[in-house]
Every structure is written in C-alpha cells, then in structure tokens.
Amino acid sequence: LEVTGCSAELQRPSCNSGCRSERYRSITGECNNKSHPRWGAANIPYSRWLPPEYEDAWGAPRGWDPEHTYHNVRLVSQDVLFTHNDNISLDSTLSHLLVEWGQWIDHDLGQTPQSPSTAAFRTGADCTRTCGQDPPCFPIQIPLSDPRYGIQSCMPFFRSALSCVAGVLSHHGREQLNAITSFVDASMVYGSSTSLASALRNLSSPLGSMAQNSQYSDQELAFMPFLPRLQAPEHKNTTSCFQAGEYLHVCSPQWPQRLHLLNPHWSPDTLYQEARKIMGAIHQILTWEHYLPRVLGEDATSRLMPPYEGYDPEVDPSIANVFATAAFRFAHVTVQPVVTRLGPGYTTNSQYPSLPLHNSLFASWRVVQEGGIDPVLRGLLLSPAKLQTPGQMMVEELAEKLFQAQGGMPLDLGALNLQRGRDHGLPGYGMWRKFCGLSVPNTTSELAEILSNSTLAQKFQLLYGTPHNIDVWVGAISEPALPGGRVGALLSCLLARQFRALRDGDRFWWEREGVFTDAQRRRLHAISLSRIICDNSHITRVPADPFSRTERVEDMLPCSHPLISHLDLHPWREPDSGERQ
C-alpha cells in the first residue's frame, strides 16, 4: 500500500465529538462534514460533475490507441496558444499580484499525484526517455511541423495516479486523487497531513510558531525550512527548495506571538490553532471578496455567487476534476514572461535585475542569494498582468522553455495541460457548455459567434474537425471575457460553481455563526493583503488595492496610512480560567 500510495486513501477517518473538533478544522480536512467525513478531505478522488470520457472501459485517454488518431496537443499549443515573449498586451487595470494570488490559492485547493512509478509497468522503460506509450508513460509526440522535430521525438508525460477506491467502485473507470484538502484553509502554509504539519511547525516553541530556516534569513525575517535534498546537486547553485515553495509563503503573519500577548494562558497548540484559523479566514476573505470579482466580473459574481446564507451539509465541497485539470488553469495565459525585480522605492534593481520567467522556476537560491523576497514582491505590486487575447495566449517562456533552466528537456505548459485533461478523461468543450446551460456550437460559424473570432474558430475546425472534440481547457480560455471580468461564460460558470461549493459546504467558513464572534468577523473583514505585505517584508509603501494596477509609485501609500489597517486582535482576548487551554 505504501508503494502504490493507497494507504492514505484507504484509511477510515476517526471523527471526535469534543470541543476542539467543533472549534478547529482537522489538518487533513476529514470530519468537516459529519455525515460525509471524507468530503473535501485530503487523499480522496476529485469529484465529477460529468462522467469521464475515456477511449475504453479501462480508462485509456483519448489518443492512446494509434488506430484512433486524435489531434496532437503539441500542434494545438503551437497553432492556438503560442505567442512570442514580446508579442503580448498588458492588462490596463489588474496587477500581476492577482495572477500570483490565483496560483497561491490553487496550491491550497488541489494537488494531483503522478503515478508512483516513473517506469513502464510492462517493459520497465524509463518514462523520461521513451516515446512509447506504455502505462504510466503517455508521452507527447512531436509533430513533423514542429521546430523541435529532429531534435527530439516526444516530451515525457506521466499519467496521474489512479484512485484505489474509485478505480474499483466507480462505474466510469479511472479516477484521480486530490492529495490535499479542498477547503480554502491555508493548507499550503500548514499542510494537509499530520506529518507535513509537524514538519512545518516549531514543536518546541512555547508560542505555537511555525518552523524557520536555520541557515538563512531575509534581513532578519524568517524563511521557511528547506526540503531534504533527494539527490546530489548538478548545478553550481545548490540551495534546496523551501518546504513550502511559493513567494507568498514568506507573507504568513506571525499571529501566535500577538495572540500570546493577549492570552498568555493559552497553550502552544491553542496559539497555533487560533493563528491557523485566522489565516484560513483571511484567505477566504481575500479570495471571495477581492480576487473572484476581478476574475468573474461584478455582474457574473452577483449572478453566480449569491450572498452567503449559511452552512449547507448537503453541499459537497470536494474539488471537481474539471476545475483542477482545466478551469482553474485559466491564469496560465495571464502570466508575464518576465519576473520583475525592483529595488527600494520601486526603482530598477541594477544588482539583481528582472529575470526571464524560465530562469526563476525552482530557483530558491535566487531568493536566498539575490536580495530576498522584497524585490519580487515590489515587482508583483507594480507590474501589470498579461492580458489574455486571441493570438497572445501562452508566452514563449511557458510554451517553449518550461523547466529549461533546470537542465532537463524544455516542456510546453499548454501541451501538458491538454494532455492532462485527456489523461483525466475530461469531456469536451461542447459537453461543458451544455452542462452550464450555454449554447453548444455544432458548426464553425456557431463556434465563431461564441468566440467572437472567425479566424480562431477556423483554426479549431482544422485541428479538431468538429467543435465537439475541442479540449475543454483551450476552448474555455478562448472565449471572450465577460464585462468587467477576465474569463468567458464557460469559465465563469465552472469557477463560480466550485467556489460556491467551497463556501457553502465548509462547516468552518469564516462567516458561519459560531466560527468567529461578531467582533472578530468585523476585524477580519478589514484586513488587506497590503497590510500583510507591510508586516512581513521590508517594503514601506504599498497600493491601497494590491490587485489593481498601480502605474505610479507616487500613488502608493505608506504602510502607516489608515487605509492600510492593522488586524486588531483584541476580540480574541479570553479570560484566564486558571486552566491552560
């Protein structure tokens, strides 16, 4: 079971009925719903809103059988998605921090484990070197028209691990796992398993603090601990990856110390749990009230995300396969090709200039050795997002140079997304339009009307033969954005459905009566991401609204400005009962 990865999935949850289980969510997400204790928990299959569509009853992906030729994902990526780094339009109203926040929240919602074996089950061939299709190897073939043809024959690709339980019980065949909790609970900070939670925590701290890096700091601000190195380094820069690998991990506030000053009688575990509870609530507030309205648009948000009416135990909050594998990957086409790094005062950083994106991936050594996190945060605050437009979808950095700097074969993120959708058996674009109650295109002219682009519709016709065959991810990101938003009708439907389920099906949602007091909710609602950046970096001026584009440094506010309000923790003060809580 350990080798297959089934052990965690097959464990039965044990739900306690004590006070702490009513006050704090579990690390694994189990027992959030008392009647369905695995809903939303780590290591369960993704939910399905539509039955999967595979090539056969055993879960072979479309395109697996060479006798049933299916359009090549690399060809789709080249013809529809690719754009040169200098051929992009910039968003006039949104900052690149909004894009990074989407990536950050994505890592709180879903993580799909790949097959535990990287060798073909039948022949033992190395999946990173073979171009043969032999499970779990599902390589992306290089088409004849590709500039890479003749240099390489394929890109390596591993199938996702299949769910042990669903693979046996499902009437539809192969299902995939979500290895982390579905809930917006800051699990990317605290972990989704007891072992990782312990590794991320300073268990000897009387304040219930998180673990800190023992080797390096960012001008006296703590880094996360490093992961153990799994193999000998091949490059001159040998800094390990951080335990939690996003830029925004350094902006995890040190609430336990402040809570300890108010409640010196609290135990380390109570301080840890209360800080974790606050962090989860702040992530929910920033995502639902500041991020989603920018993505969906105010009108679509009002229509698809009605006001909160309370916890509904009949709502399954588990992440849907189509959300994790397609819908929430929409932001890949809003990523800038450059990681902007700015010095104090948001000036050009001559010592550590901006970087091509591919040189920044898996490069934690740059944070440690090249000025810390502040230059990157300043760049995210002042840089605009890339605007997604037809003909300018996925930048060269992601389509031609992904992971090139790590010494391996450069990959293509667009092709990988399409291949992953087929690996997971996602139904096509038209089926999802029908699911959302939208018109379904049957002809090129009908598709052109939906996309408001006849040239793009004709490209799809040449590549796919019929609109029904279009992969849902590329079809959805090709739709024109709704007014005030950055996604089209199909993505608005899928995103809103998932985020509404995450809200209404969470017993610990921050607005639910009894989770926080009225006074605590009022204080939480006033927090801003700008305040968190001020408190956890050396940055002294920030935008009032960090998700909106700021074109002039003069428009930024000092961290002392009343609009950049502190989180008042006084409503968390509790009387000392004489017992250590």
QUIHUCOR-V86126 format. One record per pair of residues at least 12 apart in sequence whose C-alpha atoms are under 6 Angstrom apart, sorted by the first residue. I is the first residue (numbers start at 1). GAP is how many residues later the second one is. Records with the same first field share a line. If there is no record, write none. Layout:
I->GAP, GAP
This chain:
6->158
9->34
15->16
27->165
28->13, 14, 164, 165
29->12, 152
32->475
39->279
40->141, 142, 277, 278
41->140
42->137, 138, 139
43->134, 135, 136
44->133, 134
45->131, 132, 133
46->131, 132, 273, 274, 275
47->273, 274
48->272, 273
52->373, 374
53->372, 374
54->371
58->115
59->114, 115
61->361, 362
62->360
73->342
74->341
77->337, 338
81->312, 313
82->312
83->309, 311, 312, 313
84->311, 312
85->252, 310, 311
88->304
89->298
90->296, 297
91->293, 294, 295, 296
93->455, 456
94->290, 291, 453, 454, 455
95->288, 289, 290, 452, 453, 454
96->284, 287, 288, 289
97->283, 284, 450
98->449
108->79, 80
109->73
110->68
111->67, 68
112->65, 66
113->47, 48
114->46, 47
115->45, 46
120->14, 15, 16
128->28
131->23
136->22, 23
137->21
138->19, 20
139->16, 17, 18
140->14, 15
141->13
142->12
162->13, 14
163->12, 13, 14
180->12
182->136, 137
185->95
186->94
206->62
207->49, 61
208->60, 61, 63, 64
212->12, 13
213->12
218->154
224->18
225->17, 18
226->14, 15, 16, 17
227->14, 15, 16
239->126
241->123
251->285
255->20
256->15, 19
262->311
265->315
266->314, 315
267->313, 314
281->229
294->191
295->190, 191
296->189, 196
297->187, 188
304->192
310->202
311->193, 196
312->192, 193
315->190
316->189
317->184, 185, 188
325->96
326->147
333->55, 60, 61
334->52, 53, 54
335->51
336->50
337->20, 60
338->17, 18, 19
339->15, 16, 18
340->14, 39
341->12, 13, 34, 35, 38
342->33, 36, 37
343->32
358->39, 44
359->46
382->168
384->165
398->15
399->13, 14
400->12
428->41, 42, 43, 44
429->41, 42, 43, 46
430->38
444->13
451->28
476->14
520->51
527->40
531->33
534->25
540->18, 19
541->15, 16, 17, 18
542->14, 15
543->13, 14
